[in-house]
Amino acid sequence: MPDTSPRKLLLANPRGFCAGVDRAIDIIDQLLESHGPPVYVRKEIVHNREVVEGFRARGAIFVDEVEHVPDGALLVFSAHGVSPEVRRDAQARRLHVVDATCPLVAKVHIEALRFAREGLFLLLVGHRNHDEVAGTLGHVPGGIALVESVVAAETVHVPDPERVAVITQTTLSLDDARGIIEALKRRFPKLREPARSDICYATQNRQTTVKLLAQHAGVVVVVGSENSSNSQRLRECAEGAGSRSYLVDDPAQLAPEWFEGSETIGLTAGASSPEPLVQRILERLEAICGPLHVEDFGEREPNITFAPPRELVALRAGSKT
């Protein structure tokens, strides 16, 4: 008789929102409730289509540049951070700014400024055109170069090979970043690094789990949007570990043929993906594959929270007076 037992679904832990995303979303939530719409947001608050569309429906207005915000309006900087030039532009327009930059991104900005003050030329390992990278590059204009690959690491020009430091985007692949930094160290033996890795805890934990998950699952579904760097890296990690892997941010994107021949399916989510979306993806998987035996895989993260920005605290205090 054919085996009619349900297929297994391994649900990754940790998955979904990190502390920086939780903080950024809470900032917009509170502003919409206390201030009311419109609340302007420079770029997407986090890189997830469902989150952005949900806020847009409540009155958030997402803009590409400060110049698109009316003078004197309320503006939120996204979790990915901004350059000092953007801050100056906002000040010139007399905007009321609330800064939702993730504290771990802000840490990279502080490192960049510290290394620059020491007279070091900076190499930023990251992806061109990512919002976080644009903000970090803007902190040291003329004193920093972007390195996207091992090939670039082997050819990048620096003014003084003995006065070089490296920093990284927070959402990179651990393996890719390691290879690039090793190449830089071969070229620049005196290369300075931060005391701790710039790749954030959430990125590291999710990548470590998905690599193990892929060893047990023939196919891995990553819940995340196309423009989410950390979600893309999860898909690449699963694929690199030998599993077919797909990135989706809508249950309708799931295709039945993806799961043919796989008795075990893995499911994880990028750090900007909400848990309700994960659950809807899971429901759609059961509609496609039949009943699934769902098991938790991995360990949950400790409960990490970041303090709200001082601008939000001040606005809340002002609304009570």
VOBA-1610 file (N, C-alpha, C; in pm, whole numbers, padded with zeros to 5 digits, always signed):
BEGIN
Met+00084-00120+00000Met+00000+00000+00000Met+00088+00125+00000Pro+00044+00230-00071Pro+00122+00354-00071Pro+00122+00418+00066Asp+00230+00489+00096Asp+00242+00559+00224Asp+00153+00683+00221Thr+00056+00688+00312Thr-00036+00801+00316Thr-00010+00892+00437Ser+00102+00869+00508Ser+00134+00953+00624Ser+00164+01095+00576Pro+00130+01194+00658Pro+00151+01333+00616Pro+00299+01366+00600Arg+00324+01455+00507Arg+00460+01505+00492Arg+00498+01592+00613Lys+00627+01603+00634Lys+00677+01679+00749Lys+00712+01821+00706Leu+00677+01918+00790Leu+00719+02056+00769Leu+00799+02101+00890Leu+00922+02142+00867Leu+01010+02191+00972Leu+01002+02343+00974Leu+00955+02398+01085Leu+00934+02541+01100Leu+01051+02600+01178Ala+01130+02683+01110Ala+01258+02728+01164Ala+01241+02822+01283Asn+01327+02805+01379Asn+01346+02900+01489Asn+01496+02929+01499Pro+01536+03056+01502Pro+01450+03174+01496Pro+01407+03204+01353Arg+01303+03285+01341Arg+01254+03331+01210Arg+01183+03464+01233Gly+01160+03535+01124Gly+01079+03655+01131Gly+01145+03773+01201Phe+01060+03862+01250Phe+01104+03992+01300Phe+01221+03984+01398Cys+01317+04075+01377Cys+01425+04095+01473Cys+01392+04218+01558Ala+01478+04248+01654Ala+01451+04359+01745Ala+01449+04494+01673Gly+01536+04511+01573Gly+01540+04637+01500Gly+01414+04660+01418Val+01362+04552+01358Val+01237+04562+01281Val+01120+04587+01375Asp+01115+04513+01486Asp+01009+04536+01585Asp+01005+04682+01628Arg+01122+04738+01654Arg+01132+04876+01698Arg+01082+04972+01591Ala+01124+04952+01467Ala+01085+05042+01358Ala+00934+05038+01335Ile+00877+04918+01337Ile+00733+04904+01316Ile+00655+04967+01431Asp+00705+04948+01553Asp+00639+05008+01669Asp+00640+05160+01661Ile+00747+05216+01608Ile+00756+05362+01593Ile+00645+05412+01502Ile+00626+05349+01386Ile+00521+05393+01293Ile+00383+05371+01355Asp+00365+05256+01420Asp+00238+05229+01488Asp+00202+05342+01585Gln+00297+05376+01669Gln+00270+05477+01771Gln+00245+05615+01710Leu+00319+05649+01606Leu+00300+05779+01544Leu+00165+05789+01475Leu+00122+05683+01408Leu-00009+05686+01343Leu-00121+05696+01446Glu-00101+05634+01562Glu-00204+05638+01665Glu-00207+05773+01737Ser-00090+05828+01769Ser-00086+05950+01849Ser-00088+06077+01765His-00020+06074+01652His-00009+06192+01567His-00116+06193+01460Gly-00150+06072+01412Gly-00246+06061+01303Gly-00178+06080+01169Pro-00244+06036+01060Pro-00184+06054+00928Pro-00194+06199+00882Pro-00106+06241+00790Pro-00004+06155+00729Pro+00123+06150+00812Val+00190+06036+00810Val+00325+06022+00862Val+00412+05987+00743Tyr+00509+06072+00714Tyr+00598+06047+00601Tyr+00713+05956+00645Val+00753+05867+00555Val+00863+05774+00583Val+00958+05776+00464Arg+01085+05804+00491Arg+01183+05800+00383Arg+01224+05657+00356Lys+01200+05614+00233Lys+01221+05475+00189Lys+01122+05384+00263Glu+01132+05253+00238Glu+01046+05159+00308Glu+01095+05143+00451Ile+01004+05146+00547Ile+01044+05137+00688Ile+01124+05010+00713Val+01080+04899+00655Val+01157+04773+00647Val+01126+04715+00510His+01210+04624+00464His+01193+04570+00330His+01097+04450+00332Asn+00969+04481+00347Asn+00867+04378+00337Asn+00741+04441+00279Arg+00692+04382+00171Arg+00579+04439+00098Arg+00453+04447+00183Glu+00424+04342+00259Glu+00302+04341+00339Glu+00306+04447+00448Val+00418+04461+00513Val+00432+04563+00618Val+00412+04702+00560Val+00478+04729+00448Val+00469+04862+00387Val+00327+04892+00341Glu+00264+04795+00275Glu+00127+04818+00226Glu+00029+04836+00342Gly+00052+04765+00451Gly-00034+04781+00567Gly-00026+04922+00625Phe+00095+04975+00634Phe+00110+05111+00685Phe+00057+05214+00585Arg+00077+05188+00456Arg+00026+05281+00356Arg-00126+05292+00366Ala-00192+05180+00392Ala-00338+05181+00405Ala-00383+05261+00527Arg-00296+05276+00627Arg-00331+05350+00748Arg-00289+05497+00742Gly-00226+05538+00632Gly-00194+05679+00617Gly-00047+05714+00617Ala+00040+05613+00617Ala+00183+05642+00602Ala+00211+05672+00454Ile+00297+05768+00430Ile+00334+05805+00293Ile+00483+05781+00277Phe+00518+05688+00189Phe+00658+05652+00169Phe+00715+05733+00052Val+00829+05796+00077Val+00891+05881-00024Val+01036+05836-00044Asp+01090+05868-00163Asp+01228+05831-00191Asp+01327+05930-00132Glu+01288+06058-00131Glu+01381+06160-00084Glu+01310+06263+00003Val+01389+06332+00084Val+01336+06432+00176Val+01263+06543+00101Glu+01308+06573-00019Glu+01249+06684-00095Glu+01102+06662-00129His+01055+06538-00116His+00915+06507-00144His+00825+06523-00021Val+00883+06568+00090Val+00807+06586+00214Val+00776+06734+00232Pro+00652+06771+00261Pro+00620+06913+00283Pro+00698+06972+00400Asp+00737+07097+00386Asp+00809+07165+00494Asp+00732+07154+00626Gly+00804+07123+00733Gly+00743+07119+00865Gly+00669+06991+00899Ala+00666+06893+00807Ala+00591+06770+00830Ala+00669+06674+00919Leu+00602+06566+00959Leu+00664+06460+01039Leu+00724+06356+00946Leu+00852+06326+00966Leu+00924+06231+00880Leu+00995+06128+00965Val+00985+06001+00923Val+01055+05891+00988Val+01165+05841+00896Phe+01286+05827+00949Phe+01393+05761+00877Phe+01378+05610+00895Ser+01398+05535+00789Ser+01375+05390+00794Ser+01480+05320+00880Ala+01457+05191+00906Ala+01547+05111+00989Ala+01686+05098+00927His+01699+05125+00796His+01826+05104+00727His+01924+05219+00746Gly+01878+05331+00804Gly+01968+05441+00831Gly+01983+05536+00713Val+02037+05655+00740Val+02055+05758+00638Val+02193+05821+00654Ser+02232+05896+00552Ser+02359+05968+00556Ser+02341+06101+00629Pro+02450+06162+00674Pro+02441+06296+00735Pro+02379+06398+00639Glu+02402+06383+00509Glu+02345+06477+00412Glu+02192+06474+00417Val+02134+06355+00430Val+01989+06344+00439Val+01940+06413+00566Arg+02012+06396+00674Arg+01973+06463+00800Arg+01977+06616+00783Arg+02079+06665+00715Arg+02089+06810+00693Arg+01974+06859+00606Asp+01939+06782+00504Asp+01827+06821+00417Asp+01696+06828+00496Ala+01677+06730+00585Ala+01555+06730+00666Ala+01551+06850+00760Gln+01666+06884+00816Gln+01673+06999+00906Gln+01643+07128+00830Ala+01696+07137+00707Ala+01674+07258+00627Ala+01527+07277+00592Arg+01452+07169+00585Arg+01309+07178+00554Arg+01225+07186+00681Arg+01292+07199+00795Arg+01224+07212+00925Arg+01131+07093+00951Leu+01176+06976+00913Leu+01095+06856+00933Leu+01110+06806+01076His+01002+06748+01128His+01006+06686+01260His+01044+06539+01239Val+01169+06507+01269Val+01224+06376+01235Val+01218+06282+01353Val+01175+06159+01326Val+01188+06049+01420Val+01276+05945+01353Asp+01385+05910+01417Asp+01487+05824+01356Asp+01465+05678+01397Ala+01422+05594+01300Ala+01400+05452+01327Ala+01519+05366+01287Thr+01635+05428+01264Thr+01754+05351+01229Thr+01779+05241+01331Cys+01800+05120+01284Cys+01832+05009+01375Cys+01960+05043+01452Pro+01961+05024+01583Pro+02083+05053+01660Pro+02207+04977+01612Leu+02187+04860+01551Leu+02302+04785+01501Leu+02356+04845+01372Val+02271+04912+01295Val+02318+04989+01179Val+02388+05115+01228Ala+02330+05180+01327Ala+02394+05299+01385Ala+02533+05267+01438Lys+02550+05146+01491Lys+02682+05102+01540Lys+02784+05104+01427Val+02744+05060+01307Val+02835+05061+01192Val+02872+05204+01155His+02775+05295+01161His+02804+05436+01132His+02907+05491+01230Ile+02891+05459+01358Ile+02985+05506+01460Ile+03125+05451+01434Glu+03132+05323+01396Glu+03262+05262+01364Glu+03326+05333+01246Ala+03247+05361+01144Ala+03300+05428+01024Ala+03362+05562+01061Leu+03292+05641+01141Leu+03342+05772+01182Leu+03467+05759+01268Arg+03468+05660+01356Arg+03585+05641+01444Arg+03709+05604+01363Phe+03694+05509+01270Phe+03808+05470+01187Phe+03856+05587+01102Ala+03762+05666+01050Ala+03800+05781+00967Ala+03877+05883+01048Arg+03835+05906+01173Arg+03906+06002+01259Arg+04049+05956+01287Glu+04070+05824+01283Glu+04205+05770+01305Glu+04289+05774+01178Gly+04233+05829+01072Gly+04308+05842+00947Gly+04310+05718+00861Leu+04215+05628+00883Leu+04210+05505+00806Leu+04114+05519+00689Phe+04150+05461+00576Phe+04059+05454+00462Phe+03968+05333+00483Leu+03839+05352+00456Leu+03740+05248+00488Leu+03701+05167+00366Leu+03686+05038+00387Leu+03630+04947+00288Leu+03499+04893+00345Leu+03390+04915+00273Leu+03258+04869+00317Leu+03218+04747+00235Val+03205+04634+00300Val+03160+04512+00232Val+03008+04514+00232Gly+02948+04516+00113Gly+02803+04526+00105Gly+02754+04524-00037His+02625+04547-00054His+02560+04541-00186His+02524+04682-00232Arg+02569+04715-00351Arg+02540+04846-00409Arg+02388+04869-00418Asn+02346+04991-00397Asn+02206+05033-00409Asn+02118+04988-00293His+02173+04917-00194His+02092+04886-00077His+02084+05010+00010Asp+01967+05035+00069Asp+01947+05156+00148Asp+02048+05169+00261Glu+02078+05059+00328Glu+02174+05065+00438Glu+02312+05106+00389Val+02354+05050+00278Val+02486+05081+00224Val+02496+05227+00183Ala+02390+05280+00120Ala+02390+05420+00081Ala+02409+05511+00202Gly+02342+05480+00312Gly+02356+05561+00433Gly+02496+05554+00491Thr+02553+05435+00495Thr+02687+05419+00552Thr+02793+05487+00467Leu+02785+05473+00336Leu+02880+05540+00248Leu+02879+05690+00268Gly+02762+05745+00295Gly+02749+05889+00311Gly+02812+05944+00437His+02851+05859+00529His+02913+05907+00653His+03060+05943+00634Val+03124+05889+00532Val+03267+05916+00510Val+03290+05946+00362Pro+03229+06052+00308Pro+03246+06079+00165Pro+03392+06102+00128Gly+03436+06033+00023Gly+03574+06045-00021Gly+03672+05959+00055Gly+03627+05898+00166Gly+03718+05818+00247Gly+03676+05674+00260Ile+03592+05628+00166Ile+03536+05494+00177Ile+03512+05436+00038Ala+03527+05306+00024Ala+03500+05238-00103Ala+03416+05114-00075Leu+03325+05085-00167Leu+03238+04968-00155Leu+03305+04847-00217Val+03302+04735-00145Val+03359+04609-00194Val+03247+04505-00195Glu+03209+04459-00313Glu+03095+04369-00326Glu+03131+04223-00346Ser+03258+04193-00374Ser+03296+04056-00409Ser+03443+04033-00380Val+03485+03907-00388Val+03626+03874-00371Val+03708+03938-00483Val+03653+03938-00604Val+03723+04001-00717Val+03748+04149-00688Ala+03645+04216-00636Ala+03661+04358-00602Ala+03761+04376-00489Ala+03763+04284-00393Ala+03859+04291-00283Ala+04002+04282-00334Glu+04021+04208-00440Glu+04156+04188-00494Glu+04201+04302-00583Thr+04113+04395-00615Thr+04149+04502-00707Thr+04122+04642-00653Val+04052+04654-00540Val+04014+04785-00489Val+04139+04869-00459His+04132+04998-00495His+04245+05089-00473His+04226+05163-00341Val+04333+05172-00264Val+04332+05250-00139Val+04452+05344-00140Pro+04441+05459-00071Pro+04553+05554-00072Pro+04680+05499-00006Asp+04663+05429+00105Asp+04777+05376+00180Asp+04743+05235+00227Pro+04805+05131+00171Pro+04772+04992+00207Pro+04793+04959+00354Glu+04865+05043+00427Glu+04889+05016+00569Glu+04791+05090+00660Arg+04699+05167+00600Arg+04603+05246+00678Arg+04462+05219+00625Val+04415+05097+00651Val+04287+05052+00595Val+04206+04983+00705Ala+04075+05006+00703Ala+03983+04938+00795Ala+03865+04884+00713Val+03799+04782+00768Val+03684+04722+00699Val+03563+04723+00791Ile+03447+04753+00733Ile+03318+04741+00800Ile+03224+04670+00704Thr+03110+04622+00753Thr+03021+04547+00666Thr+02875+04588+00685Gln+02798+04565+00580Gln+02653+04574+00587Gln+02604+04471+00688Thr+02498+04501+00760Thr+02455+04413+00870Thr+02382+04288+00824Thr+02338+04283+00697Thr+02251+04173+00653Thr+02317+04084+00548Leu+02448+04074+00549Leu+02519+03996+00449Leu+02518+03847+00480Ser+02551+03769+00378Ser+02581+03627+00399Ser+02709+03615+00479Leu+02704+03538+00586Leu+02825+03518+00668Leu+02939+03461+00585Asp+02909+03363+00500Asp+03011+03297+00420Asp+03071+03392+00318Asp+02984+03468+00249Asp+03034+03562+00148Asp+03120+03670+00212Ala+03074+03724+00323Ala+03150+03829+00391Ala+03285+03777+00437Arg+03285+03655+00489Arg+03410+03596+00537Arg+03512+03584+00424Gly+03466+03538+00308Gly+03557+03523+00194Gly+03613+03656+00147Ile+03529+03759+00145Ile+03575+03891+00101Ile+03675+03949+00201Ile+03645+03937+00329Ile+03735+03992+00431Ile+03867+03917+00432Glu+03865+03786+00411Glu+03990+03710+00403Glu+04075+03758+00286Ala+04010+03788+00173Ala+04083+03840+00057Ala+04144+03977+00087Leu+04069+04059+00159Leu+04122+04191+00196Leu+04241+04178+00292Lys+04233+04083+00383Lys+04343+04064+00478Lys+04470+04017+00407Arg+04454+03938+00302Arg+04572+03894+00226Arg+04640+04014+00159Arg+04559+04107+00111Arg+04615+04226+00044Arg+04666+04329+00144Phe+04594+04340+00255Phe+04626+04446+00353Phe+04647+04381+00491Pro+04766+04332+00518Pro+04791+04259+00644Pro+04760+04340+00769Lys+04764+04471+00762Lys+04735+04555+00879Lys+04590+04601+00882Leu+04504+04535+00808Leu+04362+04572+00802Leu+04300+04574+00941Arg+04232+04683+00974Arg+04163+04695+01102Arg+04018+04648+01086Glu+03967+04584+01190Glu+03829+04538+01192Glu+03760+04585+01320Pro+03627+04593+01319Pro+03556+04621+01445Pro+03579+04510+01546Ala+03560+04541+01672Ala+03580+04441+01777Ala+03483+04325+01762Arg+03361+04354+01715Arg+03262+04250+01692Arg+03211+04260+01549Ser+03168+04147+01494Ser+03116+04145+01357Ser+03001+04243+01340Asp+03000+04311+01226Asp+02891+04403+01196Asp+02765+04330+01152Ile+02778+04206+01107Ile+02660+04131+01065Ile+02576+04103+01189Cys+02449+04144+01186Cys+02371+04147+01310Cys+02337+04007+01359Tyr+02304+04000+01487Tyr+02274+03872+01552Tyr+02161+03799+01481Ala+02057+03872+01437Ala+01941+03807+01374Ala+01980+03744+01241Thr+02060+03815+01163Thr+02107+03760+01036Thr+02189+03634+01060Gln+02281+03640+01156Gln+02366+03524+01184Gln+02283+03404+01232Asn+02193+03428+01325Asn+02114+03318+01381Asn+02025+03252+01276Arg+01961+03333+01191Arg+01872+03276+01089Arg+01949+03200+00983Gln+02067+03249+00947Gln+02148+03178+00848Gln+02200+03046+00903Thr+02244+03047+01027Thr+02293+02923+01089Thr+02183+02817+01092Thr+02062+02857+01131Thr+01950+02763+01138Thr+01910+02711+01001Val+01904+02799+00901Val+01855+02755+00771Val+01954+02659+00704Lys+02082+02674+00733Lys+02180+02580+00679Lys+02155+02439+00734Leu+02126+02431+00864Leu+02094+02302+00924Leu+01960+02250+00873Leu+01864+02338+00860Leu+01732+02302+00811Leu+01740+02239+00673Ala+01824+02296+00587Ala+01836+02248+00450Ala+01895+02107+00443Gln+01964+02064+00547Gln+02018+01928+00549Gln+01909+01824+00570His+01791+01868+00618His+01681+01777+00647His+01563+01793+00552Ala+01560+01903+00477Ala+01444+01932+00393Ala+01485+01938+00246Gly+01407+01872+00161Gly+01436+01874+00019Gly+01410+02008-00045Val+01318+02084+00013Val+01285+02216-00037Val+01263+02309+00083Val+01312+02431+00071Val+01297+02530+00178Val+01227+02653+00121Val+01122+02696+00188Val+01051+02819+00152Val+01095+02928+00249Val+01143+03039+00193Val+01182+03154+00273Val+01077+03262+00253Val+01017+03307+00361Val+00917+03413+00354Val+00990+03547+00361Gly+00980+03623+00253Gly+01048+03752+00247Gly+01029+03816+00111Ser+01050+03945+00104Ser+01033+04019-00020Ser+01163+04022-00099Glu+01152+04045-00230Glu+01266+04043-00319Glu+01373+04144-00279Asn+01331+04259-00225Asn+01429+04363-00191Asn+01483+04349-00050Ser+01452+04238+00017Ser+01503+04214+00151Ser+01636+04139+00143Ser+01744+04207+00178Ser+01876+04146+00170Ser+01887+04022+00258Asn+01841+04033+00384Asn+01857+03918+00474Asn+01774+03799+00428Ser+01657+03823+00366Ser+01575+03713+00315Ser+01642+03647+00194Gln+01699+03729+00106Gln+01770+03674-00009Gln+01887+03588+00035Arg+01956+03633+00139Arg+02071+03555+00187Arg+02026+03421+00246Leu+01907+03419+00311Leu+01855+03292+00362Leu+01828+03194+00249Arg+01769+03244+00141Arg+01743+03157+00026Arg+01873+03102-00029Glu+01975+03187-00040Glu+02105+03143-00091Glu+02170+03041+00003Cys+02156+03062+00134Cys+02213+02968+00231Cys+02151+02830+00217Ala+02018+02826+00205Ala+01949+02698+00191Ala+01992+02629+00062Glu+02001+02706-00044Glu+02042+02650-00173Glu+02186+02599-00165Gly+02273+02677-00100Gly+02412+02636-00087Gly+02429+02511-00004Ala+02333+02485+00086Ala+02339+02365+00170Ala+02274+02244+00101Gly+02229+02263-00023Gly+02182+02149-00100Gly+02032+02135-00116Ser+01956+02232-00071Ser+01810+02224-00079Ser+01759+02318-00188Arg+01653+02278-00258Arg+01585+02373-00346Arg+01522+02479-00256Ser+01533+02605-00298Ser+01486+02711-00210Ser+01415+02818-00289Tyr+01305+02871-00231Tyr+01223+02970-00298Tyr+01191+03084-00201Leu+01191+03205-00254Leu+01158+03325-00176Leu+01019+03372-00216Val+00929+03386-00118Val+00792+03429-00147Val+00747+03530-00042Asp+00660+03623-00083Asp+00597+03711+00015Asp+00446+03717-00005Asp+00393+03614-00071Asp+00249+03602-00094Asp+00217+03453-00111Pro+00118+03401-00039Pro+00084+03259-00053Pro+00056+03217-00197Ala+00003+03309-00277Ala-00031+03276-00416Ala+00093+03245-00500Gln+00211+03282-00453Gln+00333+03256-00529Gln+00378+03109-00519Leu+00327+03037-00422Leu+00368+02897-00405Leu+00319+02812-00522Ala+00407+02732-00578Ala+00373+02648-00693Ala+00377+02500-00652Pro+00272+02422-00682Pro+00268+02282-00640Pro+00388+02200-00686Glu+00440+02230-00806Glu+00552+02149-00858Glu+00680+02166-00777Trp+00690+02272-00697Trp+00810+02290-00616Trp+00827+02176-00516Phe+00718+02115-00473Phe+00721+02022-00360Phe+00711+01875-00402Glu+00707+01852-00532Glu+00699+01714-00580Glu+00825+01638-00542Gly+00807+01522-00484Gly+00919+01437-00447Gly+00988+01474-00316Ser+00938+01574-00246Ser+00999+01613-00118Ser+00909+01572-00003Glu+00958+01483+00080Glu+00881+01438+00195Glu+00893+01533+00314Thr+00997+01616+00312Thr+01016+01713+00420Thr+01036+01851+00361Ile+00960+01946+00411Ile+00965+02084+00364Ile+01014+02172+00479Gly+01099+02267+00449Gly+01145+02363+00548Gly+01079+02498+00526Leu+01050+02570+00633Leu+00988+02701+00623Leu+01057+02795+00721Thr+01104+02908+00669Thr+01166+03009+00754Thr+01122+03146+00704Ala+01167+03251+00771Ala+01127+03387+00734Ala+01239+03484+00764Gly+01257+03580+00674Gly+01355+03685+00695Gly+01318+03775+00812Ala+01414+03856+00854Ala+01397+03937+00975Ala+01297+04050+00957Ser+01249+04074+00835Ser+01149+04178+00814Ser+01012+04120+00777Ser+00994+03989+00796Ser+00869+03923+00758Ser+00780+03897+00879Pro+00653+03941+00874Pro+00564+03925+00990Pro+00515+03781+01006Glu+00496+03740+01130Glu+00453+03603+01159Glu+00316+03569+01099Pro+00217+03662+01097Pro+00089+03627+01033Pro+00106+03585+00887Leu+00201+03646+00817Leu+00226+03606+00678Leu+00285+03465+00674Val+00375+03433+00767Val+00430+03297+00774Val+00318+03196+00791Gln+00222+03227+00878Gln+00113+03133+00903Gln+00023+03117+00781Arg+00003+03223+00703Arg-00077+03211+00581Arg-00004+03130+00476Ile+00129+03144+00471Ile+00209+03060+00381Ile+00195+02914+00421Leu+00199+02888+00551Leu+00185+02751+00602Leu+00048+02694+00564Glu-00057+02772+00578Glu-00191+02726+00539Glu-00198+02693+00391Arg-00134+02775+00310Arg-00134+02749+00166Arg-00053+02623+00133Leu+00055+02601+00206Leu+00133+02479+00186Leu+00048+02355+00215Glu-00034+02362+00319Glu-00121+02248+00351Glu-00229+02229+00245Ala-00275+02338+00185Ala-00373+02328+00077Ala-00310+02261-00045Ile-00182+02284-00067Ile-00113+02226-00182Ile-00070+02083-00155Cys-00012+02060-00038Cys+00054+01932-00009Cys-00031+01836+00074Gly-00147+01881+00120Gly-00225+01801+00211Gly-00179+01825+00354Pro-00240+01757+00451Pro-00203+01778+00592Pro-00052+01761+00614Leu+00004+01848+00692Leu+00147+01845+00719Leu+00171+01821+00868His+00271+01743+00897His+00314+01723+01035His+00417+01832+01066Val+00377+01933+01142Val+00461+02050+01165Val+00545+02030+01290Glu+00675+02050+01275Glu+00767+02040+01388Glu+00852+02167+01395Asp+00873+02218+01517Asp+00967+02328+01535Asp+01108+02277+01511Phe+01191+02363+01449Phe+01330+02327+01420Phe+01419+02441+01467Gly+01515+02409+01553Gly+01605+02512+01603Gly+01559+02566+01738Glu+01622+02672+01780Glu+01594+02731+01910Glu+01554+02878+01895Arg+01459+02920+01974Arg+01414+03058+01969Arg+01522+03151+02025Glu+01522+03274+01975Glu+01616+03374+02024Glu+01573+03426+02161Pro+01669+03472+02241Pro+01631+03545+02362Pro+01550+03669+02324Asn+01469+03714+02414Asn+01387+03832+02388Asn+01474+03958+02396Ile+01503+04014+02278Ile+01589+04132+02269Ile+01503+04251+02229Thr+01518+04361+02298Thr+01444+04483+02264Thr+01541+04602+02262Phe+01509+04700+02178Phe+01587+04823+02172Phe+01499+04938+02221Ala+01560+05031+02289Ala+01486+05147+02341Ala+01433+05232+02226Pro+01319+05298+02244Pro+01266+05385+02139Pro+01356+05505+02119Pro+01354+05567+02001Pro+01436+05687+01979Pro+01389+05803+02066Arg+01481+05890+02100Arg+01448+06001+02190Arg+01342+06093+02130Glu+01340+06104+01996Glu+01240+06191+01932Glu+01099+06140+01957Leu+01082+06008+01955Leu+00950+05950+01982Leu+00911+05972+02127Val+01005+05956+02217Val+00978+05979+02359Val+00935+06123+02381Ala+01003+06217+02313Ala+00969+06359+02328Ala+00832+06390+02272Leu+00799+06330+02157Leu+00666+06351+02098Leu+00557+06298+02188Arg+00581+06181+02246Arg+00480+06123+02336Arg+00461+06211+02459Ala+00573+06263+02512Ala+00564+06350+02629Ala+00489+06478+02595Gly+00513+06532+02474Gly+00445+06653+02433Gly+00296+06635+02413Ser+00257+06513+02368Ser+00115+06489+02344Ser+00036+06477+02474Lys+00107+06455+02586Lys+00038+06439+02715Lys+00025+06571+02790Thr+00094+06674+02739Thr+00090+06804+02810Thr-00016+06895+02751
//
